[in-house]
Amino acid sequence: MGEKAARLVEEYKRYAKENRFSLNPSKKIVEGVITGLFENEKRHGEKYCPCRMVTGKKEEDKKIICPCIYHKKEIETQGHCHCRLFFR
């Protein structure tokens, strides 16, 4: 994992701790999600959740910039967010 990815992981760890959840303990899954975020940033200009479809409609797609607007509810109801980056 490169320096840019490692910084993002640290940022998400802090974010998770502040919100009383945690990053997935699986390094492989975290790296996969981070890779997908960077690919979406390169393709679409934002770190869109790699587990959701980018529609091309800016207002709609804002909802899926990681961390997306759905993650807290998903963690509450399922124990993790859709892409399994964050866990209760």
ROSE-187308 format. One record per residue (C-alpha): x, y, z; residue in one letter. Coordinates in steps of 0.05 Angstrom, whole numbers, plus 5000, padded with zeros to 4 digits. Last residue first. Layout:
N
XYZA...
REM end
This chain:
88
460849665296R464549575230F467050035175F470149835109L465049285097R462849555029C455549605053H457249875122C457849415181H453849145240G447649065198Q442649555229T447250065263E452949975214I448050055156E445050685188K451950985197K454250805127H448551085085Y450851795076I457351545045C464151565078P466151565023C462651974970I456151594958I451052144973K454752644928K452652174871D445452414872E447353154868E452653024815K448452594769K453452134734G450051534764T455951244802V453950544824M455650314895R460749834923C466750264903P464250824948C465751464910Y472451794923K471252374876E473652594807G470052064766H475351614737R481351794781K477151874844E473551234827N480150864821E482451174887F476150934922L476750244891G483950174916T481750394985I476149874984V481049324964G486249545015E481049515070V478748825048I485848555047K487648875114K481948505147S480648845214P475049255182N475649965208L472250115273S466050415304F465050935358R464251545313N470851875333E474251185327K471551095257A473951785235Y480851655265R481350985229K478751315165Y484351835167E489551295181E487050895121V487351525078L494551645100R496450925083A493251005014A497351624999K503751285025E502850684981G500050005000M
REM end
